[in-house]
C-alpha cells in the first residue's frame, strides 16, 4: 500500500446500511467532489460488528455529514465534526 494515493470526499451521507453475517454494506452519496457507491466491511467478531453498526446506523438516521477516505482497498467513514468538537471540548 506504500505510495497509494489517498482519496478524500467531504459531506458524504449514508443512504443505506445492510448487514448479513460478518458483512456490513454501506451505500454512500454526496461529497466534494461527489461520489456514489457502496463500502463493504467485514467484522468477524460479533461485538465489534455491533459497535460499528450502531455507529453507522446513528450516522444514517441523523443524516450526519461524513468524510470518506480511501487508500488502496481500505475505506474509512469519519465524523470529522464530532472529532473536532471532542478535541476542542
C-alpha positions, 0 to 999 in steps of 0.5 A: 500500500506504500505510495497509494494515493489517498482519496478524500470526499467531504459531506458524504451521507449514508443512504443505506446500511445492510448487514448479513453475517460478518458483512456490513454494506454501506451505500454512500452519496454526496461529497466534494467532489461527489461520489456514489457507491457502496463500502463493504466491511467485514467484522468477524467478531460479533461485538465489534460488528455491533459497535460499528453498526450502531455507529453507522446506523446513528450516522444514517438516521441523523443524516450526519455529514461524513468524510470518506477516505480511501487508500488502496482497498481500505475505506474509512467513514469519519465524523470529522465534526464530532472529532473536532468538537471532542478535541476542542471540548 
